[in-house]
Amino acid sequence: MKKLLGILFFYSILVVLLLPLVVTLLCGGFSKAMPQQAKVLYGTADLAPLKSELEEYVVGVVAAEMPAAFPEEALKAQAVAARTYQVRQMQAAGTKEVLYDVGQAYIDTAEQKKKWGENYPVYASKIRKAVRETAGEIMVYDGEPILAAFHAISAGRTEDAVHVWNNDVPYLKSVDSREDAKAPQHETTVIFSEQELEEKLGSAEVYILSRTDAGYVSEVRLGEKILSGREVREKLGLRSTNFTIEKKDGGVQVTTHGYGHGVGMSQYGASFLAEKGKTYHEILRHYYQGIDFQKME
């Protein structure tokens, strides 16, 4: 009898303990609780690794090359440009391995955290979203990945590739990018002494001889020599080849417009177009003429 009472007591305690769980299951309580758990995890979901090394690489390039505060459509345009550039380089090298030092800046997660500080979760999530939503997408011309050149700020128009690399590229033509005039440090001024010009250029007598249709300096006379605008830019450390020269206060004042070689997509131009409601496809078609989009297998 005592043994029977002990067994009944054990089962009564078990029923008391399990009854809330049974009621919860019958009433769908877990189905209501699960989204709350998912919501807790959602904050880190966007920071999880992407599916391939290539896509992770693109995240690192966008993080390094474009301000994370830019609109999402501009970030998407940068992601597609970065992926296209990398795929073209891999194809040229005959490899399926990602190449990390082929002309694009890149920062890993540790460097991103250092760069953004407390803003890392927000900015990293934003960039990963842009990369994920364009995953595998590249730009092609005649079925081949394009040379997706880009620069920070144009001088009001982008430059034709033929004037920079002496190579006529059909999709890298000069296009309007006048909104770039609103970009920070679109115009900068540097004053060189005559001695500095002698040291850097070999002459203090500097004259601009010609410009391209987009306004970038094509040729410069230095005494008896003639240099390209690109050579002068490199020797003087100027921000672009769109510059003016003026003698001032015993020296020479050089005023520069834009930042970078001026070919392809202007990053600030992409941002301004995105602010006007343009999609990343529209932005890229504007800066790269006649291109198509293709999803990689």
N, C-alpha and C positions, 0 to 999 in steps of 0.2 A: 504493500500500500504506500509506504514511504517512497519507494522507488518510483511508483506511478506519479505521485504528487511532484516529485523532483523533475520528472520529464515534462509534465504539464507546465510547471513553473518556467522551465527553460524555454519552451516554445512560446509561452505568453510574452516573455521578455523579447524574444526574437521578432514577434509580430509587432510589438511596440516600436522597435528600432527600424523595421523595414517599411512600416505603413506610410510614413511621409515620402519615402522614395517611390513607392508604388503609385501614390496619389500624384506625385510630380510627373511621373512618366505618362499616366493616363490623361493628365490635363495638358500635356504638351509642354511642361515646364522646361525641359532641356532645350527644346527648339527655340524657346525664347532666350535662354541663357547663352547659347552658342554664339549668336551675333555679338554679344557683349565681349566674349573672349576674342572673337575675330577683330573687333574694334580695337582692343588693347594691342593686338599684334600688328595692326595695319600701319602704325607709325613707322615700323621698321621694314615692312614688306617692300616698299619702294627702294630700300637701300640694299636689298639682297642682290647677290651676283646675278648678272644676266646670263643668257644661255651659251655664249661663246666668248672666246678671248677677243675676237674682233669687236664685238659689241661693247665689251668692257673697255677696250682701247678707245673706242669712239667716245665713251663717257669721259675718259681722261683728257682727250683732245678738246672736246667742247668746254670742259671745266677750265682748261688752260687758255684757250683761244678767245672765248667770248664771255663778257660779263654775265654772271648767272642771273642778274636782275633784269636782263633783257626779256621781252615778251616771249611766250612759249613758241610761237610760230617762227620767230627768228632763231631760237635755239634748235628747232627742228631743221631749219634750213642749214644751220651750221653742222648738225649731225649728219645730214645727207652729204654735204660737201666733204666733211672729214672722212666719212666711210668711202666715198667715191675715190678720193685722193689716195687712200690707203690701198684699196683694191687695185687701182691702176699700178701702184708701185709694186704690189705683190705679183701682179701679172707680168710686169716688166722683168722682175727678178726670177720668174718661173718658180715661185714657191707658194705654198698654202699657209706658211707661217706668217704671223703678224710682224711687220717691221717697225721698230720703235724710233728710229732716227732717220726719217726720210723727208724732213722739211716741215713737219707739224709739231707744235709744242704739245707736251703731254705731262700730266701730273697724276700720280696715283692717289689712293684714298688718304694716306698719311699727309701728303702735301695739300690735298683738298681741305682737310681738317685744319691744317695750319693756316691756309689762305683765308678761309671763311670763318674760323672760330666758332662762336655760338650759333652762327647762321648755317653751319654745315648741314644739319638734318633737312632744313628747308631747301637750300640750294641744291644739294645732292639729289634729293627726291625730285626736284623740278627738272634737272638735267636728265636723270635716268628715265623720267616719264617721256621726255622728248626723244630720247634714243629708242626706248621701247616702242613708241608709237610710229617710228619710222624704220623699225628693225629690218635689216636686209635690203633696204632701198638704196639704189645708186642712180646717178645720172649717166646717160649714154648718148653718144652721137655716132650714127652709122653702126649701132650695135656694140660700140666699144666704150669702156669707162672713160669719162672725160678728164682732162687736167683741170681739176676743180680748184683753181687758184682763188685766193681771197685776200683781203687786206682790211685794215681797221677803218680808215676814213678816206673817201675819195676827195678830190678837189672840186667837186660839183658835177663832174662826169668821170666815169671810169676810163681807163686807158686801154687802147688797142694793144693786144699782145705783141704785135709785130714791132711796135716801137720800144718794147722793153727787152724782148728775147730774140728779136730779128727772125721771128717765126710767125707766119700768118696762120692763126688758129681760127677757124670759122665761127666757133661759138664764144670766143673771147674778144668781142668787139666793144668799142666804146658805147656806153649807154648813159642816159640821164640818171643822176643821183644827187640832185640839187639840195635835197633835205640834209645832206651831210654838213652843210654850212652851219647847222644848229648843234653839231657835235662839240663836246668839250675839247679845247685845244685844236680846233680845226685850223686856226691861224696861230703861228708861233713866230717869234722874231729872235734872231741871234746877231750879235755884232762881233765882227772879227777885226783885229788890228791888221795893218798891212804886213807886219812881220809874221803874224799867224798865217795869212794867205800865202806868203812866200814859202813858209815851211810846209804847208799842206798841199798847195797847188803848184808851187814853183813860180808864181807870179802874183803880184798884187793888182794887176790890171785885168779885170774880169768883165766880160761883156756877153750878154745873151744874144746869140745869133738867130735862133729859130725855136719855134714851139710846134708841138703836134696839134692836131685839130681839137683835142680835148684840153689843151692849155698847158700841158707838161713840157718842160724845157727839153729840147732835142739836142741843140749844140751850143757850146760856150767857147768863146775865144779867150785864151790865157796867153797874153803876149803874142808870140808867134805860133803857139800851139792851139789846136782845137780838140776839145774833149766833149764827150756826150754828157747830157744832163745827168744820166745815171752815174757816170764816173765822178762828176763833181759832187753829187749827193753823197756817194760813199766816202770820198776824201774829206768832206766837211762834216760828215755825220748828220746830214739833214733828214728831216722826217719824210720828205717826198721830193720828187723832181719837179713839182709845181712850185716854183719860187721866183722871187724878184730880187734884184740886187741894186742897192743904192748907197752911194758914198755919203758918209755921215760922221761928223765929229772926229775927223782924222782916221776913221776906219771905214768898214763896209758893212752895211746892214742887210741881212738876208732874211726875207719874210717868206715863210713856207705855208702852203695850204694843203691839208690832207695829211695822211699818215700811211705809209706803205707804198708798194710799187704801183698801186692803182688798178691792177688787172683783176677781172672777175668780180666776185661778190664783195661789196662794201659791207662790213659787219654793222656799222652804225646805220648805213642805208637800209639794211635788212630790218633793223630794229624800228626805224621810222616807218617803213612800209607795213610792218606787222601792227604797229600802233594805229595805222589807217584801216586795219581790217583785212589786209592781204594774207592769204594762206602761204604756207612754206613752199608749196608748188608754184604759186604765182610769183613769189619772191625769187625763187631759183630760175624760173623761166625768164624773168626780167634780166637777170645778170648773166645768164648763160644762154645765148641765143640759139634757138632751134634744137634744143636738147629734148630727150625723152627720159622717162623714168622706168626702171626695171627692178624687179625683185630678184635677189640672188637665190639660187637653189640652196 
